[in-house]
Amino acid sequence: MPAKYISSLRRTLALCGALAVMGPDSAALAQESTTDGLLETVIVTASRVPSAGQVLPTAWSALDQTTIERIAPQHSNQVFNRIAGSWVSRGNGQESLISLRSPVLTGAGSCGSFITAQDGISMRSPGFCNVNQLFDANLLQAGKVEVLKGPATVVFGSNALHGIINVLTRSVSETPNQLRFEAGSRDYYRASASGAVDSLALSAQTTRYGGYQEESGYQQRKATVRLDQDWQDWRVSGVIEGSDLDQETAGYIRGFEAYKDDGAREENPNPEAYRDAWSARGYLSLSREIGTGGELLLRPYWRSNEMTFLQHYLPWQATETNRHRSVGIQAMVSGLTPRLRWLAGIDIDHTKGSLFEDQAEFFSPNQPDGVHYDYDVQAETLAGFTQLNWALSDRWRITGGLRLEETRYDYRNLTDPGPACAPAASACRFFRPASREDRFSDWTGNLALSYQTDHATIFARAARGFRAPQTTELYRLQSGQVTADLDSESIDSVEFGVRGQQGAFAYDLAAYWMAKENVIFQDRDRYNVSGADTLHRGIDVTFSWALSDIWSLRGNGAYARHRYDSDIELIGSRGTIEGNDIDTSPKHFGSLQLLADLAPLGHAISAELEWLWVAKYWLDPNNQHEYAGHELLNIRGAWQITPRVTLTLVATNLLDEGYAERADYGFGSYRYFVGEPRSAVLGVTLAL
């Protein structure tokens, strides 16, 4: 750690005794950092049924409700920087890009490498993902966040190539009756409330932020309603959740290391940019016991998404509106014998989506004003899967699964097929393919072996993942491409891991190797093509250490190399890039939290000091332009004044470092989404 950070650490540690981590009960503030959490954690995401996390033969991370409340996230990246192998790069406002055992993937359909789910149901239809879809999740009022790393397509299907992020809603019994008010730097205000009556619970929040760049900021509202009820022999749960975002977006600032200039950090080169997004979704879960230890689960669901935004990152600044509406059902049956646990299920999804893009002003003959794209897509997905967990002995277990899935797209072009430009245009940027149908059939499987000692679980796992092409990759074509003849992407993964506990020290370590084939990309002719190969290798580490009754330490880190593994002519590249590091993929990153809980001394005070780091990374496929990386210090604290009143403080970027939350190199210049300057948020929680 550099000297300046050591010095700052010494100064800041003095504050830990007077600050406290967010939460309604300071005695519970350090729970997540103790070793009990690893051994007792129950994971739902791995198989859709509750399983003991300690013995699962796969890599996972989880953050419980207490931890999420302590973080008090203003943005999703403040949650996911605590997940080893996960890095969510923050854009302006609520925008973000996900990295999970992967580079930060951008471009049309890039989000198809991950699933972002609520209670096991993808928040967007598989063929209609959006790279910013995390802003739909009600993270602040979630009951838990679970992350599976590596291919998870046996249980969840297309898109879970690199993993799945599953946001679990709070049950009725877990929902506190409370009001919370927060105010902070640069006109930040948030009010949230939650409560439960009988079998119903409501959680809601509204946020306003003035932004740290000129003419930026956002307003956002989220609400979750949950039902938990027993009806005869059935357990009934239902959720309705919605979000609404009204954002004035600040674009990239340009110029080498422009983020170090205090004046440039406040500039907004695109004051006209905006993003309006709306989403709603719901499900009804019906489950009952069958046989001895078996279960029948039926979960019908619906979802609705709509977003309009200005493409400020492109010189011609077209406006895009995309939307889709879905209905579907998850059905599953499981059984249990003394040695064998099995499950089988089917997934059905029906989606109607659309995309409309137009440009208000003429830019050039190749980027004209008027309608660029206008199309509808009807999508159908049908899948069947099975998974077995067989106890070979008291210590050895073998787990395996298989899934077959078919995806069908019925695309209808609602404007004239062909280029969107006048006949005189030399190289029209936009091309509308004729109406067509596409069908993709895929399979996936996994096999794992685990051995349990008295203090640890050791496992090895092999898995295959896939994703069908996204609708934007197939039908939003450019530069005269008539048809996108694309195959499904696939990934083969092997990982080895160990998790366990020695006294007050708990740990979780996994090493992985993943080879990705038929990667979809845009070539130098701006054609959407498949056939690229990439290679991904890394190590994820998570630990927690109860140093004393007062002090505890928690951390996570990842080291990885993500490389191009074939000679491709990628747009923006020059010459061969085979063997190069994939751009926007730091070799290592992580976080460390030091927690103090003064409850044993009779004080309702606790605190957290957090250190974050992101290593340097390349900004282009030729590995010629680089971002230097950054390190940040944050503190969080609370003081429980009375049993019903808690004061909290969250202070980020204590040293007021100039840094970039996200960086790339495009259109001949360095481009940075600047990091937020030093900021603080004060809050008060009233227990009702």
N, C-alpha and C positions, 0 to 999 in steps of 0.2 A: 504494500500500500504506500503511495507517495507520502512524503513528509507532511505536506499540507493537510492531507486527510488524517494523518495520525494526530497532528496538532488539533485539528478540529474535533476529532474524536474525544480527546482529553477534555476539551472545553465543554463539549456537549454532554459527556457523561455526568457532569455535575447537575445537569437539569433532570436527569432521570428520576431522581428521588422526589421531584416536585411535579412531575407530570404523570399521566396515566393513559393507558391504552383505552380506546373507545369501547364502551360496553356498559350495560345497565348494572353489572355486578362486578366490582373490581376483584373479588375473590376468585372469579372464574377467568380472569384475563390471561393468565399464563397457562391455562390448560392445554392449549394447542401445542405449546412448545415442550411439554413433558413427554416422556417416553410412553405413557399410557396410550396416547393417541394412535400410534402406529399399530400396536397390538390389538386394539379394540375397534378400529375403524371398520365399518361395514360398507362395502362397495356394491352399488346397484348396477352401474353401467356395464360391467364386464359381461354379464349374461342376462340382464333385465330382471334378475331375481337377486335378493340380498345375499352377499357372500362375504366371508371373513377376509378382509384385505390382506392380512398377514400371510395367508397361504395361497393367494392367487398367483398362478404362473404367468404373469404378465406385468408390465411396467405401468404403474398408475400413480397419480397424485391426487390429493383431496384437501380442500379447505372447508372447515366447518363454519357454522353460523357465527360463533363467537369470533373467529378470525376475520370473517368478512366484515362484521360490525366494527372490529378494531381498525381495519384498514380504512373504512368509510370511503369507498372508492368514488372519486370524481370522474374517473375514466377506467375502462376495463383493463388497461395495462398495469394499473396499480394492484390488481388482483393476480394477474398471470405472471408477473415477474417473480412470484414465489413458487412457481411450478418449474422444476428442473427440466430443461430441454424446451421450454416454451418462452417465446419472446414476442409480445404483442407491441409492435411499433405504433406509436401514437401519431395520428394525423391531426389536422386542425379540428377544433371542436370535439365531436364525439367520433370522428373517423379513426380507423385503425386498420392494420394489416397483421395477419396471424403468421407466426412461425412456430411449428411444432415438429421437432426433429427434422427440420427443413430450412431452406432459405425463406426469407420473406417473399412470397410469391405474388406477383402482380400480373395485370393483364386480364383479358376476357376469360372468365371461367377458372381463374387461378384458385379461387376459393373452393373449387371442387376437390381439392386435396384434403380438406378437413370437413367434419360435420360439427356444426354448432347446434346443440339440441336443448330442449326443455323437457325434463322428465322423460328422457329417452326418445323424444319425437323431434326430428329435425325442424328447426325454426323456419327453414325455407325448403321448398321442393328440391329434390336432388338435381334437376337440370336447370335450376333457376337461382343459383347461389349469388351472393353479393359479397365482395371482399370486406365490406364494412358491417356485416350482419351482427356483430357482437353488440352494437348499440341498441338492438331490440331487446336484449335480455335485462331483466330486473335484477341485476347483480347485488345492489345494495340490500335488498330485502329477500335474498335467496336463503334457503335453508342450508345449502351445501353446493359446492362446485366439485365435480369429479372430472378428471382428465385421464383418458387412456392413451398411451403412446404407442405408435406403431400401428400396423393394419388392424382395423376393427370391423372389417366388412362382413365377416360371418354373421354377426349379430345385427349390424346396422346398415349394411349394404353399400351401394355406390357412394363415393365421396370420402369414406373413412380411410383414405390411403395412409396418411401420416398419423391419424388419431382422431379422437372425438373429444369435444368439450361439452359436458352435460351439466346444465344448470338446473338444480333440483329446487322446486318450490318448497316453502315452509309448510309443514303440516299444520292443521288447525291447532293441535296441542302445542306446537313449537312457536306459534305466532304470539308475540308479546302485545299487551295493551299499552301502547306508548305513543307519545308525540315527540318529534325531534325537529329542532330548528338550527340551521347553520348559516353563518355569514362569513365571508372571507375576502381576500384580495381581489381587486379588479371586478367589483360588483358581483361577487358570487353569493347566491342565496339558494338554499334548498330547504324545503319543508317536507317532512315525511310523517306518516301515521300508519299505525297498524292496530288491529284488534280482532278478537275472536268472540263469537257468541254461539254457544251450543256446537253445531257441526259446521258452522261457516266462519271463514276468516277473510279479512280484507287488508291488503297492504297497498299503499299508494304514496307517490312522491311527485313533487314538481320542483324543477331546477331552472335557475336563470343565471347566466354567466356573461359578463361584458366582454370577455376576451382580452388577451394580452397583445394583440396586434390591432392596428387601426381598422375600424368598421368590421369587427368580427364579434363572435359570441353566439350563444344559442339559448333557446328555451326548450325544455323537454319535460314530458309528463309520462309517467308509467303507473300502472295499476294491476294488481293481481287479486283475483277472487278464487278461493279454494273451498271445496266441500269435502268433508270426510264423514262417512256415515256407514253404519252397519245396517243391512237390510236382509232379514232372514239369514240365509247362509252366505250372503255375499258381502264383500267389503267394497264399498263404493267411494271413489274419489273423483273429483272433477275440478278442472281449472279453466278459468278464462283470464287471459292476460292481454294487455294492449300497451302500446307505446306510441308517442307522437313526438317528432323532432322538427324543430324550426331553427335552422342554422344559417348564419351568415359566415361564409367560409373564407378564410385567409389562405392564399396560395403559397407556393414555394417562394423563398427568397433565393436569389441567384448570386453567384460569385464565390470563388474559393474561400472557404471558411468564413462566409459572411455572417454566420451565426455568432461569431465572436465580437461583432460590432454592435454596441448597445443600441445605436440608432436603427440599424438594419433589422434588429430583432423585433422592433415594433412596427415595421413597415408591412403593408398589405398590398402586394402588387396586383391583386385581383379583388378589389372591393365589390365588384358586381357579382361575385360567386356566391352561390347558396346551395343548400341541400334541404329538401323537405321530405320526410319519410314518415310513413304510418304503417303500423302492423297490428294484427290481432290474431289470436289463436286460442284454441280450446280443445279439451278432450274430456271424455268420460271413461274412467277405468273401472271395470267390473272383474273381480277376482273371487275365487272360492277354492277351498281345499277339495281335492279329489284323492281317493285312496289314502294311503299312509304317507304323508309328507309331500304329496303331489299338489299341483295347483293348475287351475284353468284361468287364463287371463284374456279378456276382451277389451280392446281400447280403441274405439272409434275417435277420430279427431278431425279438425278443420283448421285451416290457416288462411290468412289474407295479408298480402304485402303490397305496398305501393310506394314508389319513390320518384321524385323529380329533382334533378340537379343540373347545374351548369358545368360543362366540361372545361373548367378554367385552366386545366393543365395542358390543353391543346390550343394552339394559336387562334383557330377559327371559332372556338367556344360555342359548340352546339349545345342544345338542351336535350336531355334524355328523360323520358318517363317510362318506367318499367313497372309491371304489376303482375301478380299471379294469385289465383284462388285455388285451394286444394281441399279435397276430402279424402279420407283414407281410414284404414283400420289395421291394427296390430293384433294378431291372435296367437296365443301360445299355450301349450300344455307341457307340464313337467311332471316327472315322477322320481321317486326316491326308493332305493333298496339299501341294505346295510353297506354295500360296496359301490353302488352305482347311482349317480344322479344324471338324469337325462332331460333334455328339453327339445321341443320342436315347435316351429311356428311358421306362419305365413304373414307377409306384409303386402298390402295393396294400397296404391296411391294414384289418385286421379287429379290432374292439375290442368287448369286453363290459364295460360300466360300470354302476355303481349309486351311489345317494345315499340316505342315511337321516338324518333329522333329528328329534330329539325334545327335549322340554323336561321337566326333572325336577319343577319346581314351578310352580304356577299363578301367573301374573303379572296377567292381566286377562281378561275374556271374549274380547277380540280377540287375545290372546296366551296361549292356554291351555296347560296341561301336556299331555303325551302326544305322539303321533306327529304331526309336521307334514308330512313328505314321506317317501315310501318308493317308489322306482322303480328299474327297470333300463332300460338303453338298449343296444341292439346297433347298432354303427356300422360302415359300410362306406365306404371311400374308394378310388376308382379314378382314376388320372390318367396321361396321356401327355404328353411334352414333347420339344422339340427346341431346340437352340441352335447357331448358326453363328458362326464367327469368320473373316472374310475379309480378307486382306491386300491392299488395293488397290494398294499400292506398298511401298517399304521403310519409309516413314514413316506412311502412312495405313492405318487399319484400321476396319472396320465390324463390329459385333457385333449380333446379333438373336436373339430367342427367342420361343417360344410354348408355352403349356400349356393343356390342357383337363382339367377335373377335375369329378368328380361325387361328392357325399357323400350318403349315405342314413342316416337314423336310424329305428330301430324302437323306440319308447318304450312301455313297459308299466308302468302305474300299479299298484302292489301294495297299495294301500289304497283306501278309498272315494273316488271322485272328488268334487270340490267343496270347500267350505271345511273347514278342520280344526277349526272352532269349533262350539259348540252353536248350534242354530237361533236362540236369543235374542240372539246377538252382533250388534252394530250394524254393525261394519266389521271382519270377520275379516281378519287380516294374511296368512294362509296359504291358498293355493288350489291344489288338485291337479287338473290337467287330465286328461281321460279319455285312455286309450291311443290312440295315433295313429302314423302314419308321416309323415316329412318327407323331402324330397329337394331338393338344391341343386346346380345346374349352373353352373360358373363358368369363365371364361377369363382369361388374363393374358398380357401380352407385354412385351418390352423392345426398345429399339433404341438403339445407342450408336455414336458416331463419335469416334475418337481420332487424335491426331497426335503423333508422337514426334520431339523434337529431340535434339541431342547430350547435353543435360543434363536434359531434362524430358519429361513426358507430359502433354498437354492433352486433355481429353475433355469431351464433352457426352452426356448420357444421358436418355432418356425411358422411363418404365416405368409399368406399371399393376399394382396389387396387389389382393388380395381376401382375405376370410376369411368362411367360412360361420358362421352363428350357433352359439354354444356351447350344449351341452345344458342348462346351468343357465339360460340366457336363454330357452329354449323351454319348459322343463318345470317350473321352480321359480318359479311365479307367485305373485302377491300380490293382496290387496284385491279379489277377485272377478273377476280377469281369467281368462276361460274359455280363450282361445286366444291365443298370441303369434304373430301373423302377421308374421314377420320376413323381410327380404331379406338377402342377403350384403352386407357392407360392401365398399366399393371405395375405392381411392386412386389418383390420378394424380400422377405425380412428374416433375419436370424438374430436372436438376442439371448444374452445370458445375464442373470441377475441374482442378487442376494439381498435379503432384507432381514433385519433382526434387531436384537437388543442385548447389550452387555451392561448390566447395572443401570446407571442413569443415562446411558448413551444409546440412542436408537438411530439406525441408519438404513438407507435404501440405495442400492447401486445397481445400475444396469448398463451393459455395453451392447451396441447394436451395429449391424451391417445391413444396408438396404440397397437393392439394385432396382431402379425404376426404368421401365421400358415403354416404348410407344408414347413418349412424352409429347403432348401437344404444344406447339409453339408457333410463333409468327416468323417466317423466314425473311430474307432480304427483299423479296418481292412483295412483302406484306400479305403473303398467303398463309392461311391457317393450315398447318400440316402436322402429321404425327410421324414418329419414328426416331425421336431423339432418345438417348439413354443418359441417365444421371446416376451417380453413386453417392451414398450417404453413410457415413461412419461416425460413431460418437459414443460418449459416456455421459450418463446423467447421474448425479449424486444429490441426495437429500439427507439431512441429519438433524437431530434435535438432542440437546444435552441440558439436563437439569443440573446446573452448577451448584445450587443451594436451594433453600426454601424461598429465597428472594430472587435470585438471578437464574436466568436460563438463556440458552443460545440456540438459534435455529438458522439453518442456511441451506442453500441449494446452488448447484453450479452445473454447467454443461460444457463439454469440449467436443467439437464436431468438425468434420470436413465434409463439405457438400461440393461435388465436382461434376463438371460435364464429362461424360464417359463415351462420347461419340463425336465425330467430326461433323458438325452441323454449321450451316450458314444462318445464324440467328440474326434477326434484325438488330442493328446497332453494333454488330461485331465486324471485325476485319481479320481476315486470315483464319487459321485454325484456332479453335478454343478448346479442343479436347485436352483434358487434364487440368484445365483452369478451374479455380474456385468459382462457384456460382456467385454472382453479385448479390449483395445484401445478405451475407451469411457470415456473421462474426464467428471466429473460431472458438471463442469462449465468452460466457456471460453468466450472471448469477446475482444472488442477493444474500445478505447476512443480516439477521435481526438479533439484537441484544435486548432482552426483556427484563424489567424489574417489577416485582409485585411486593408492595410493602404491607400487605394484609397481615402476614405473620407478626409484624411489629405493631399491629393495631392501627394502621393507617389505611384508609380506603383510597390509596393512591398507587398507581402503577404506570409504567412508561415503556416505550419502545424506541430504540435507535436503529435506523436501517441504513445499510450501505448497499448501493446498487452499482453494478458495472457492466458495460458493454464494450467488448474489444473492438479493434479496428476491423473494417471490412471493405471489400472492393465494391465499386459503384458501377462497374461495367463488365461485360463478359470477357473482354480482353485483359482484365486485371491491370489497368493503367491508371485508374483514378480511384482514390481511397478516402474513406472517412476515418478519422483518427480514433474514434471511440470516445467514451466519457465515463465518469464516475459521479455519483450523486449521494448526498446524505439527507435523510429525512428523519423526523421525529413525530411520534404520536403519543398523546397522553390524555388522562382523564382523572378527575377527582370526584368521587362520589360523596357529595355534600351531605345528603340525607338518603334514606332508603329509596326515595322516589325521585331524586334530582341528581343528575350527573353532568358535570362540565367536561368538555373535551377540547383538545387542541390537536390539529394536524398541520405540520409545517413541512413543506417540501422544498428541495433544492436549497438547503441552508446556506451554502457558500455562494449562491447566485451564479452558478456556472453557466457560461454561454455554451450551448450544445445543441445538437440536432436530434430530435426524436426520430426522424427519418431522413435519409439522404439518398440521392441517386445522381446519375449523370445522364442528361438527355438534351436533345436539340442543341448540342455543342456547349453546354455549361453545367457547372455544379448547381444542384438544386437541393434546398434544405427546408424541411418543416422544422421550424425552430422550437426548441424546448422552452417550457414555461419558466420565467424567472422565479426568484424566491417568492413564496406565497404562504399564506397561513389561513386556516379556516377554524373558527371557534364555533362550538356547538353546545346545545343544552338538550338533554333527554329527560322527559317527564314520564315516569311510570304511572299509569292510571289504575 
